[in-house]
Amino acid sequence: MDPQDRLSKTGAAAVATPPRDDFTNGAATKREEGSPIFGPEAGVLALVVNGRSVRVAADPATTLAEALRYALGLTGTKIGCDRGACSACTVWLDGEVAASCMTLALDARGRQITTIEGLADGTTLHVVQQAFVEHDAMQCGFCTPGMVMSCAALVERTPECTLEDVKAAVSGHLCRCGTYPNVFKATLAAARTRATGSRKGAAR
């Protein structure tokens, strides 16, 4: 069954309510020793996405990528290979990059999930997003959200990053359009901007 059909048949929805630290709707049963077993039915899953507490209807096999796209409508997270090989689905989990197609939505409970939609500050683009625009670091755009998430994580962690650092950060990303040179330029430019801002802030 197509993932979107599966989720729609379970009433996939999201509402802005405080998260609960459980898998509800009767989907949890108990082993004899008392540890919980989730499924096989769908249940309501509490997640924190882009700083917002939401609940989604999902079954235990639902990946985080499916929950983000089909239940929450956050289609910036792309599903390419669906096997962790192309990195189009990259998001942040507690600030660290992760392949959302290889992460079960259940395992993302209690973690801070950041998608490409949550990277900007309101209408102000993240420095890496802005640099991607200025340096034409995209063509078809399918790989772009994942690339941006990995490059932004690098810039946030290491503003003084080198070309080799950038190459390592995107080594797991597949861009069929071959925009890697411009991705490198954009990320290094963003890093310089972020590093300059950090130095100015420290000087104050």
ZIMO-V114215 format. One record per residue. N is the residue number from 1. SS is DSSP state (H for helix, E for strand, C for the rest). PHI is phi as a letter, one per 30 degrees, with the letter a starting at -180 (999 if undefined). PSI is psi in degrees with one decimal (* if undefined). Layout:
N;SS;PHI;PSI
N;SS;PHI;PSI
This chain:
1;C;999;136.4
2;C;e;138.1
3;H;e;-38.3
4;H;d;-39.3
5;H;d;-41.3
6;H;d;-44.4
7;H;d;-38.4
8;H;d;-32.7
9;H;d;-19.2
10;C;c;9.9
11;C;i;43.5
12;C;e;127.6
13;C;a;162.6
14;E;b;139.2
15;E;b;146.2
16;C;d;83.9
17;C;b;156.0
18;C;e;137.0
19;C;d;148.2
20;C;c;143.1
21;C;d;53.9
22;C;a;173.5
23;E;c;106.1
24;C;c;-163.2
25;C;i;28.8
26;C;i;13.8
27;C;d;-14.5
28;E;c;129.5
29;E;c;-177.4
30;E;b;138.4
31;C;d;168.1
32;C;d;-34.6
33;C;d;-5.0
34;C;j;-7.4
35;C;d;145.5
36;E;d;147.1
37;E;c;126.7
38;E;c;134.2
39;C;j;-174.9
40;C;d;-8.0
41;C;d;160.4
42;C;d;154.0
43;E;b;179.2
44;E;c;123.4
45;E;c;128.5
46;E;c;127.0
47;E;b;159.8
48;E;c;111.0
49;E;b;123.0
50;C;h;41.1
51;C;i;5.5
52;E;c;132.1
53;E;d;125.4
54;E;b;162.6
55;E;b;137.9
56;E;b;147.3
57;E;d;123.2
58;E;a;155.9
59;C;c;171.3
60;C;d;-20.6
61;C;c;-3.5
62;C;d;127.6
63;E;d;162.6
64;H;d;-37.6
65;H;e;-43.5
66;H;d;-42.9
67;H;d;-41.9
68;H;d;-45.4
69;H;d;-51.6
70;H;d;-32.9
71;H;c;-37.3
72;C;c;-10.6
73;C;i;18.6
74;C;d;78.4
75;C;d;1.3
76;C;d;-28.3
77;C;d;112.7
78;C;c;147.3
79;C;c;111.2
80;C;c;-82.5
81;C;d;-26.0
82;C;i;27.7
83;C;b;18.1
84;C;i;20.6
85;C;c;-22.9
86;C;c;-19.0
87;C;i;13.2
88;C;d;-24.1
89;C;c;13.9
90;E;d;131.1
91;E;b;178.8
92;E;c;136.6
93;E;c;112.2
94;C;h;38.5
95;C;i;-3.8
96;E;c;142.4
97;E;d;144.9
98;E;a;146.0
99;E;d;110.2
100;H;d;-19.3
101;H;d;-15.5
102;H;c;8.8
103;C;c;124.0
104;E;d;141.6
105;H;e;-34.8
106;H;e;-37.3
107;H;d;-8.4
108;H;c;-0.5
109;C;d;139.0
110;C;i;6.0
111;C;c;155.2
112;E;d;112.9
113;E;c;127.2
114;E;b;127.5
115;C;c;176.6
116;H;e;-29.9
117;H;d;-23.1
118;H;c;6.8
119;C;d;-36.0
120;C;d;159.8
121;E;c;90.3
122;C;i;-122.4
123;C;c;-0.8
124;E;c;117.5
125;C;d;150.5
126;C;d;151.1
127;H;e;-33.5
128;H;d;-41.0
129;H;e;-45.5
130;H;d;-41.1
131;H;d;-35.6
132;H;d;-38.7
133;H;d;-48.3
134;H;d;-30.9
135;C;c;14.0
136;C;h;49.9
137;C;d;31.9
138;C;a;153.2
139;C;b;-85.6
140;C;d;-27.3
141;C;i;-3.5
142;C;d;-39.9
143;C;d;-11.8
144;H;e;-47.1
145;H;e;-44.0
146;H;d;-41.7
147;H;e;-46.9
148;H;d;-42.8
149;H;d;-42.2
150;H;d;-41.6
151;H;d;-37.6
152;H;d;-38.5
153;H;d;-40.7
154;H;d;-47.4
155;H;d;-39.3
156;H;d;-38.8
157;H;d;-38.9
158;C;b;81.4
159;C;d;-24.8
160;C;c;31.1
161;C;d;156.6
162;C;c;173.2
163;H;e;-40.6
164;H;d;-36.3
165;H;d;-42.8
166;H;d;-44.4
167;H;e;-39.9
168;H;d;-37.7
169;H;d;-32.8
170;C;c;12.8
171;C;d;-24.8
172;C;c;4.8
173;C;c;137.1
174;C;c;114.8
175;C;c;107.1
176;C;d;-19.3
177;C;d;-14.7
178;C;i;39.3
179;C;d;16.0
180;H;e;-44.9
181;H;e;-41.2
182;H;d;-29.9
183;H;d;-42.7
184;H;d;-47.4
185;H;d;-44.6
186;H;d;-44.3
187;H;d;-41.1
188;H;d;-37.0
189;H;d;-41.5
190;H;d;-39.7
191;H;d;-41.0
192;H;d;-41.2
193;H;d;-44.3
194;H;d;-40.8
195;H;d;-40.8
196;H;d;-42.2
197;H;d;-38.9
198;H;d;-41.3
199;H;d;-39.0
200;H;d;-39.0
201;H;d;-39.3
202;H;d;-35.4
203;H;d;-32.2
204;C;d;*
